[in-house]
Amino acid sequence: MAVSDPAVTLAGVRLRNPIVTASGCFGSGPEMARFLDLGRIGAVVCKTVTLEPRAGIMPPRGAETPAGMLNAIGLQNAGVERFRARDLPWLAGRGVPAIASVGGHSVGDYVACAERLDGARGLVAIELNLSCPNLEDRGFMFALSAGGTAQVTQAVRRVVRVPLLCKLSPDVTDLVEIAGAAVRGGADGLSLINTTLGMAIDTRTLRPKLSTGTGGLSGPAIRPIAVRCVWQVHRAFPAVPIVGIGGVETAEDALEMIVAGATAVGVGTASFSNPRAAQDVAEGLERLLSERGIPGPDAVRGRVEVQG
Ligand SMILES: Cc1cc2nc3c(=O)[nH]c(=O)nc-3n(C[C@H](O)[C@H](O)[C@H](O)COP(=O)(O)O)c2cc1C
C-alpha cells in the first residue's frame, strides 16, 4: 500500500494535512493541548477575537438538538491585545500554524483588529467572521449581503498582507453571489460554512432554549448543507481555496468535503464530545487516502461527478 502525502496548500500556506479546527470550538489552542497533539493537525483556527474584550450573552447559550446543537455565545473573548500577546506566541512557540478569526460590528472594527494582528509571528492567515451583526446596517449580518461582505473584505485587504479567508453564512438565497463579492473584495480563500440559524422551544416553560431565542445550528445535522455550499462555490470559483466546515466527525466526512471541492476541512462541534476529534480525523484521513490508493487530497479535490 503506497503511503499518501496529506499535505495541502491553502491560500499559499503549506499545511501538513487539511484538517483545521473550526473557530469557537477549540479556544485558541492552549486549552486543548492536553487532549491532543497539535502538531498532528494542519492549523488551529482560533476563537473569534474582537477589538475590545466581550463578555458574551446571557445563558442559556447552548442546547442539544437531534444530530447537532444550537449556540448563541455572543463573541465572548478577551480581546485582540490579549490574543496577540498570549495565544499567538504560545502557538508560534510550538510551531503550530495559527489562523486568527476576526469579528466586529462595523467595518472599522474589523480593520482595526486585523491591523493589530498582521505580521504577528506564527500567524499564517486571518479569517473574517462575517456572521456578526453590522450595527451600521440595522444589525444585519455582514455575510447576508454582497455589499456588506465586499465592504469588510476590501477594507481589511487594504491594510493587511497576510492571506485573508472570508467565512460565510449558508443562510442566504445565493451563496455564489456573496462568495463572488468576497473574492472580488480581495479574499484569498473562503470558509464555508458558519452555523445556520435555528430555534428550539421548551414546551413546558414556553421559553426558547436559548436566551436569545434563536441561535446557530451546528453538527452532523448541517453537514449536507455544508457539502452543498462547498460544491456550489467550488464549481463557480474552482481556483479559490475553500475550508469546508460543518458536521465533520470522521475521516470519511472530511474526504466528502474534499471531493465536494474543499482544500482544508474544519472540525467544530465534534470537539465537544471528543476533544481529540481533529487529530482523529487527520490521522484517519491519512489512513483512508492510503487505503484507497489516493496519492493526496489534491488528487480528489472537487472530483464529484454530478450527472446532468
Ligand atoms: C459553541 C460554538 C461557538 C462558535 N464560535 C464561533 C466563532 O467564534 N467564530 C466563528 O467564525 N464560528 C464560530 N462557530 C461556528 C463554527 O466554527 C462552525 O463554522 C460551525 O459550528 C459548523 O461546524 P461544525 O458543525 O463542525 O461545528 C461556533 C460554533 C459553535 C458550536
The ligand as a MOL file (V3000), in Angstrom:
LIG
                    3D

  0  0  0     0  0            999 V3000
M  V30 BEGIN CTAB
M  V30 COUNTS 31 33 0 0 0
M  V30 BEGIN ATOM
M  V30 1 C -20.1520 26.8070 20.5260 0
M  V30 2 C -19.7800 27.3400 19.1860 0
M  V30 3 C -19.0730 28.5400 19.0800 0
M  V30 4 C -18.7040 29.0390 17.8340 0
M  V30 5 N -17.9930 30.2030 17.7670 0
M  V30 6 C -17.5850 30.6740 16.5590 0
M  V30 7 C -16.7770 31.8330 16.4710 0
M  V30 8 O -16.3650 32.4290 17.4790 0
M  V30 9 N -16.4250 32.2700 15.2230 0
M  V30 10 C -16.8170 31.6200 14.0690 0
M  V30 11 O -16.4600 32.0570 12.9760 0
M  V30 12 N -17.5720 30.4830 14.1410 0
M  V30 13 C -17.9520 30.0110 15.3470 0
M  V30 14 N -18.6990 28.8630 15.4070 0
M  V30 15 C -19.0600 28.1560 14.1580 0
M  V30 16 C -18.0800 27.0230 13.8460 0
M  V30 17 O -16.7630 27.4960 13.6390 0
M  V30 18 C -18.5140 26.2270 12.5980 0
M  V30 19 O -18.4920 27.0800 11.4780 0
M  V30 20 C -19.9090 25.6360 12.7190 0
M  V30 21 O -20.1680 25.2160 14.0440 0
M  V30 22 C -20.1240 24.4500 11.7780 0
M  V30 23 O -19.1590 23.4430 12.0010 0
M  V30 24 P -19.4090 22.1700 12.9910 0
M  V30 25 O -20.7300 21.5730 12.5990 0
M  V30 26 O -18.2520 21.2620 12.7530 0
M  V30 27 O -19.4320 22.7210 14.3780 0
M  V30 28 C -19.0630 28.3310 16.6520 0
M  V30 29 C -19.7630 27.1310 16.7650 0
M  V30 30 C -20.1210 26.6120 17.9910 0
M  V30 31 C -20.8660 25.3090 18.0710 0
M  V30 END ATOM
M  V30 BEGIN BOND
M  V30 1 1 1 2
M  V30 2 1 2 3
M  V30 3 2 2 30
M  V30 4 2 3 4
M  V30 5 1 4 5
M  V30 6 1 4 28
M  V30 7 2 5 6
M  V30 8 1 6 7
M  V30 9 1 6 13
M  V30 10 2 7 8
M  V30 11 1 7 9
M  V30 12 1 9 10
M  V30 13 2 10 11
M  V30 14 1 10 12
M  V30 15 2 12 13
M  V30 16 1 13 14
M  V30 17 1 14 15
M  V30 18 1 14 28
M  V30 19 1 15 16
M  V30 20 1 16 17
M  V30 21 1 16 18
M  V30 22 1 18 19
M  V30 23 1 18 20
M  V30 24 1 20 21
M  V30 25 1 20 22
M  V30 26 1 22 23
M  V30 27 1 23 24
M  V30 28 2 24 25
M  V30 29 1 24 26
M  V30 30 1 24 27
M  V30 31 2 28 29
M  V30 32 1 29 30
M  V30 33 1 30 31
M  V30 END BOND
M  V30 END CTAB
M  END
